[in-house]
């Protein structure tokens, strides 16, 4: 990887607004392409159900034509998927098998591992792509942390919301 290559992280809500589902893949693909044009070659996903996993799948799709890109799953703990549905665990397993690297913040769940994962995403990235409708959430916390670190944050939610009106 080039010493000048940048890192892009994703954060967003677990629930994607129903009317956004048909638009989010295209908009996210465009955002990944834009981050790439700004020098991002490493993409970080926190691996949560919803926006994080959608973003990770889109990075894998992007990698098919951009072989200099890597996907790192930056996860709060080893058993993050314990309470997920079988389908969610299957999708998550695919992402873990397909990622270039997996990093865990903690070996097991504790009260702080999610916050520490959010902080790591905010600190390690140069650019953050978010799907954020309200700030009282883990995604909101991550965006606030990134902004406090002086990182550039692109929030896809307002654009998607405007397109469905």
C-alpha positions in Angstrom: 0.0 0.0 0.0 1.2 3.5 -0.8 2.3 5.5 2.2 -0.1 8.2 1.0 -3.1 5.9 0.8 -6.0 6.9 2.9 -8.4 4.9 5.0 -12.2 5.2 4.8 -14.5 3.9 7.6 -18.2 3.2 7.6 -20.8 3.8 10.3 -24.6 3.7 10.2 -27.8 2.5 11.7 -28.8 -1.2 11.9 -32.2 -0.4 10.4 -32.3 1.0 6.9 -35.4 3.0 6.1 -37.6 1.0 3.8 -37.8 3.7 1.1 -33.9 3.9 1.1 -33.3 0.2 0.5 -33.6 0.5 -3.3 -31.3 3.5 -3.5 -28.6 2.8 -0.9 -26.5 0.4 -2.9 -26.0 2.8 -5.8 -25.4 5.8 -3.5 -23.0 3.8 -1.4 -21.2 2.5 -4.5 -20.8 6.1 -5.6 -19.5 7.1 -2.2 -16.9 4.3 -2.2 -15.8 5.4 -5.7 -15.5 9.0 -4.5 -13.4 7.9 -1.4 -11.2 5.9 -3.8 -10.7 9.0 -6.0 -9.6 10.8 -2.8 -6.9 8.2 -2.2 -8.7 5.7 0.0 -7.4 2.1 -0.5 -8.3 0.6 2.9 -11.9 0.4 4.0 -13.0 -0.3 7.6 -16.3 -1.9 8.6 -17.4 -2.3 12.1 -19.5 -5.4 11.0 -22.8 -4.5 12.7 -26.0 -5.7 11.0 -27.4 -3.0 8.7 -25.3 -0.3 7.1 -21.9 -1.7 8.2 -22.5 -5.1 6.5 -24.1 -3.5 3.4 -21.0 -1.2 3.1 -18.6 -4.2 3.5 -20.4 -6.1 0.7 -20.2 -3.0 -1.5 -16.4 -2.8 -0.9 -16.1 -6.4 -1.8 -18.0 -5.7 -5.0 -15.7 -2.7 -5.7 -12.6 -4.9 -5.1 -13.6 -7.0 -8.2 -12.4 -4.1 -10.4 -10.1 -2.3 -8.0 -7.5 -4.9 -6.9 -5.6 -2.4 -4.8 -8.4 -2.0 -2.3 -8.6 -3.9 1.0 -11.4 -4.5 3.4 -10.7 -4.7 7.1 -13.4 -5.9 9.5 -12.7 -3.9 12.7 -15.0 -5.7 15.2 -15.9 -5.0 18.8 -15.6 -8.6 20.0 -15.3 -12.2 18.8 -18.9 -13.2 19.5 -20.6 -10.1 18.1 -23.1 -12.2 16.1 -24.3 -14.4 19.0 -27.8 -13.0 19.1 -28.2 -12.6 15.3 -30.5 -14.6 13.1 -29.1 -17.5 11.1 -29.3 -15.5 7.9 -27.5 -12.6 9.5 -24.8 -14.9 10.8 -24.4 -16.5 7.4 -24.0 -13.1 5.7 -21.5 -12.0 8.5 -19.5 -15.3 8.0 -19.2 -14.5 4.3 -17.9 -11.1 5.1 -15.3 -12.4 7.5 -14.1 -15.1 5.0 -13.9 -12.5 2.3 -12.2 -9.7 4.2 -8.5 -9.0 3.8 -8.1 -8.8 7.6 -10.1 -9.1 10.8 -9.2 -7.1 13.9 -11.0 -7.5 17.2 -11.1 -4.8 19.9 -11.9 -7.4 22.6 -11.8 -11.2 22.9 -15.2 -11.2 24.5 -18.2 -8.8 24.9 -17.9 -6.2 27.7 -19.7 -2.9 28.4 -17.2 -0.8 26.5 -16.2 -2.9 23.5 -18.7 -1.2 21.1 -17.6 2.3 22.2 -13.9 1.3 21.8 -14.7 -0.1 18.3 -16.4 3.2 17.4 -13.4 5.1 18.7 -11.0 3.0 16.7 -13.0 3.5 13.5 -13.0 7.3 14.1 -9.3 7.5 14.9 -8.0 5.2 12.1 -9.9 6.7 9.2 -9.2 9.8 7.1 -12.8 9.8 5.7 -16.0 8.4 7.2 -19.1 7.5 5.2 -22.2 7.4 7.4 -25.8 6.6 7.2 -27.0 8.7 10.1 -30.6 10.0 10.7 -30.3 10.8 14.4 -27.4 11.3 16.7 -28.6 9.3 19.7 -27.1 6.1 18.5 -23.8 4.2 18.2 -23.5 5.6 14.7 -24.1 9.1 16.0 -21.4 8.5 18.7 -18.9 7.4 16.0 -19.6 10.4 13.8 -19.1 12.7 16.7 -15.8 11.0 17.6 -14.7 11.3 13.9 -15.6 15.0 13.8 -13.8 15.6 17.1 -10.7 14.0 15.5 -11.1 16.4 12.5 -12.1 13.7 10.0 -14.2 14.3 7.0 -17.6 12.8 7.3 -20.0 12.2 4.4 -23.6 11.4 5.6 -25.6 9.6 2.9 -28.9 9.7 4.8 -30.0 13.3 3.9 -29.3 12.7 0.2 -31.3 9.4 0.3 -34.1 11.0 2.2 -34.4 13.9 -0.4 -34.5 11.4 -3.3 -37.6 9.6 -1.9 -39.6 12.7 -1.3 
